[in-house]
């Protein structure tokens, strides 16, 4: 585990969570008692903060005999991970849950790395846009106006209109890009201060990202059901624990409604179709799996499908950012230059 600030305001990075889950799963798969394995992990820690955090977790495991209480009390693990560990301990599949969590957070770390890589270039472009537009508006445009004045040539009304339009476009573009730059800095500071969950909650309300939030909730919901049903737990018990796994409020309300509909006598496929958690094709798959007694297997497949869709959606969204910003930058700078060059061309041709 790396050098993170280990407190309740700062969640561990996804790659460190993946490493933690992987290490604990290896301990369990090796048949080593959890408290012994935790002590070994504490000794292997090099970083002082990480070692102190691991020692606290190890002490809680020894005291309570449960990993769930330890990670919950630590305060720097995500709610999803904490609740999944709870389910893993309840179902006796903790090692499998930890392997699954390790893979999940490895994928999340990879996605975050891709996001950082994809966003760093657009941020550089925004900085360039602000700089170039500022230079064009404040330095270049006045120079051309002085040149026209010194040449003693009157710029035509149409030429002056074009120049004014170019100047206006430049000013507007400068303000917009400056605001964007400030917004990027604010978002970065919010994330550094440990309030990244606020950014995530707000971003998922954006129309283009609402579908992504729904897919993530559906993936987590199906993962819980698959795990609990395959471990011998009833569907009712799975639905009772599922709301704690899903962080999205709307999805939580849907799951609670599904549980209520089930208690009112509806079948599980009918209840799922009513709450609109899954798409039509997925609902049909669940219905077939439910009738065949293979609901756990179908829900497991659904989890993988949605996880892949989430990853593809994020990558697709990122692929739009760079070319869009390049196109905007090119059009703004091109418009400003044309607004200067057209009157100049007209003047030069009249002199010639």
Secondary structure, 3 states (H helix, E strand, C coil): CCCCCCECCECCCHHHHHHHHHHHHHHHHCCCCHHHHHHHHHHHCCCHHHHHHHHHHHHHHHHHCCHHHHHHHHCCCCHHHHHHHHHHHHHCCHHHHHHHHHHHHHHHHHHHHHHHHHHHHHHHHHHHHHHHHHHHHHHHHHHHHHHHHHHCCCCCHHHHHHHHHHHHHHHHHHHHHHHHHHHHHHHHHHHHCCCHHHHHHHHCCCHHHHHHHHHHHHHHHHHHHHHHHHCCCCHHHHHHHHCCCCCCHHHHHHHHHHHHHHHCCCCHHHHHHHHCCCCHHHHHHHHHHHHCCCHHHHHHHHHHHHHHHHHHHHHHHHHHHHHHHHHHHHHHHHHHHHHHHHHHHHHHHHHC
